[in-house]
Amino acid sequence: MLDNIRIVLVNTSHTGNIGSAARAMKTMGLSQLVLVDPVSPPDGKSSALAAGAGDVLANAKTVATLEEAVQDCGLVVGTSARSRTHSWPMLDPRECGVKLVEEVTHYPVALVFGRENNGLSNEELQQCHFHVCIPANPEYSSLNLAAAVQTLCYEVRMAHLQREQTNNVQASANTAAEYPLSADLERFYAHLETTLLNTGFIVKNHPGHVMMKLRRLFNRARPESQELNILRGILSSIDRSTHTAKPASSEEHPVKE
């Protein structure tokens, strides 16, 4: 899923920022980096700051325009300071992560970052379906490019992990344990009572509350079908060792591996 989330850097002026952005991406599991008309191509400084993310940097694609970078994307989100003059659909970072992860199952998506000094142009912002604004300290809201990439890639990863967790829960629900029918339980209780009578654990004329308490115990535990089969197998083993027969109403339940 994360392989189809594209990080696009537009007209980056400092090569070190390209490497730092690649590192920020890899720590969050993203690998697709696209450079739009960088002032200088990645160099040794980029590689140094990429640290262990040299593969992300080496596989980065360079194109001439933002249009070319996102032409096959079904969702494009551009980073922007909140504007009071231009009304545009806005997302906060958490909403951005969720939306990217939701839609990447259908087509590639892109998260676009602008120039270090003045961000994305109005024309570039208009190529984005949504804008995302990081709610930094209003008294000092200047974020380094790599820090902005790290912040939003983190939100993407958190949304991805949440989606995986939800899918795992749903998968577990779809493969929920199979429980025995009421009739199966009644046969088990009949078998249990007969075996306990034959071993002398309970006396037929004075059973007391033993069977009622055992019913409460097993109902509270709610054994699964396979577990009930194991219990029936244990009782059958006891029956054989004491040379007793089960009641005609019960059925043979061999232990299942």
N, C-alpha and C positions, 0 to 999 in steps of 0.2 A: 504494500500500500504506500509506504513512504517513498518508494522509488519513483513514483509518479508525481511527487510534489516538487515543483521546480522553484529554486531560488534564483531570482533575476536581479543582477546588479547593473544599474544604468550609469554609464559614463563615469565610472569610478576613477578618481584622480590619483589615489595613493595605492601602489601595488601591495603594500603591506596589509592594507585593509582587505584586499582580495584573499590573501592567505589566512588572515584572522577569521574572515567570514566562512571560509572552507572548514576551518577547525571548529567553529561554532556549529556548523551544519552537522559535521560528523559526530560530534558528541551527542546529538539528538537523533541520529540515525538517518539523516537526509544525505543524499549523494548527488542530486542533479543541480549543478551550478551552471548558469548561463550568464555570460558577460556581454553587455550591450555597449559597443563602441567605447571600450576602456581607453583612458588617456594614454596609458602604457600597458603593454601586455604583461602577464605575470612574469616575475623575474626571481632572482635569488632571494630577495627580501620576502616575496610572497611565499616561497618555499620554506624559508626559515620560520615565518609566523604561522604557517599551516601546521608545523610540527608533525604529528602523526597522521595528518589528513592530506598527505601528498597525493593520494589516489584521487580524492575529490578534486583537487586542484589540477592534476594531470588530465582528468577527463572533462574539465570545464569546456563548454562550447562558447565560442565567440561569434557574435552576429552584429550586423550593422545597426539594426533598429529594434525598438521594443515590439513593433508589429511582427517582425520576423521571430522574435523570441517566444511569443505567446500565440502564434497563429493556430496551433493545434490544441489549445487549452480551452476547456469549457467554463472555467472559472478563473478570473484574474483579480487579485486583491493588491492594491497599491498602498504603500505606506505614505502617510500624509499627516501634517498637523491639521487639527480641526479648523475648518474654514467657516467664517461667518458670512462670506459673500457668495459662496457656491454651495448650493444644497446638493449633497451626494450621499447615497446610502453609506452609513458609517458602521463599523464594527469595533468592539473593543478587542484586545488581544485574545481573550478567552473565546469569544464568539468566532473570531477569525480562525483559531485552531480547529474548533468544532466544525465550522463550515467547510474548510479545506478537506478535512478527513472524511466528512460525509459525502462530498461530491467527487473525491478522487477515485471512488469505486466505479465511476461512470466514464471518466476521461481525465487526461492530465490537467493539473491545476498549477497556478503560478502565484508566487508571492514576490512582489516587485519592490525593490529598494532604490531610491534615487541618489543623486549626487551628495557628496559629503557637505558641500557648502549651501546648496539650495534645493535639495530634494528633487522631486519629479516636476516636470513642467506641466502646465495646465493641459496641454495636448496629450501628454503621456498619461496623466491622471484620468482623462476621459476615455482611455482605452481599458480602464479597469472597471469591473462590475461593482466593486465595493472599495472603500478606503478604510484603512485601519490606523488608529491613532494610539500610541503608547501613552498612557496617562502619567507622564513623568512629573517631577516636581515643577510646578509652574514658575517658581523663582529661578530654576536652573534646569531647563528641559532639554538641553543639548546632549544628545546621545551619540556616542561614537557609532559608526556604521556597524562594526562587528558586534557591539553590544546590542544594537537594535535587532540584528539578525539572530543573535543568541536568544533574546527575549521571546521573539515570535516563534522561533524554531522550538523552544521549550514548550510553548503553548500547543504547538502542533503535536509534539510528542505526547503530552499529557492527554490530549484528546484521543490520540491513537491508542494509548494504553487503556483509557476508559472504554473505548469501543471494543477492544479485545476482551476486556474483562466482562463486558456485557454479553459479548458473543459466547464466551466460555460458560457463563451462567445459563444462557439459553440452551447451549449444547448439552449441559448437564441436565437441564430440565427435560430435554427431549429424550435423554437416555436414563430417565429416572428409574429407580429400582421398581421391580415388579412385586406387588404384594399379593398374598394369597386371598382367595375368596373366603367369605364367611363359612361356606360349607367345608372348605379345606381346614379351617381352624377348628371347626366342630369335630371333624374326624381326628385331628391331632389331639384334642382334649379327651376324646373317647379312648384313643390309643394310650395316652398318658395315664388316665385313670386306671385302665385295665392293667397296665404294666406295674403301676404302683401298688395295686391290690395284690397282684401275683408275687411281688417281691416282699409283701408284708409291710410296706411303708405306710399304707393306710389300711384301715379295717373296714370291710364292707358295711357292717351294721353301724359303725361309728366313724363315718368319714370326716365329721367335724367340718371345719371351714377350710381345710387344706386345698381342695380343688378350687374353691372360690378365690382363695388368695393366689393360687397359681394362675388362674385365669386373669386376675388383675395384673399379675406380674407380666405375663406374656402380652396382654393387650397394651400395657404401658410401653413395653419394649417394641411392640409392633414388628415382629420378625418379617423379613422379606421372604419371598417364595423359596429362594435357594436356601436361606437359613432354616426355614421350616422343614425343608427336605432333609437337612442335616439332623435336625432334632428327631424327625421320624426315623431316620437311619440309626440314631443312637438307641431309640426305643426298640427297634427291631433287633439290634445287637444284644440288648439286655434280654429280650424275649428268647432269642436263640440260646443264650447262655443259661437261662433258667428253664429251658425246654417248655416254654409256654407258647400258646398261640394267641394271636391278636383277635379281637372281636370281628365277626363276619362283616360288620358295617365299615370297618376301616379298609384302606387300600394300601398296597405296598408302595413305599416311597423311598427308593434307593438313593443314596447320597450322590449328588451330582458334583463332578469335579469342576 
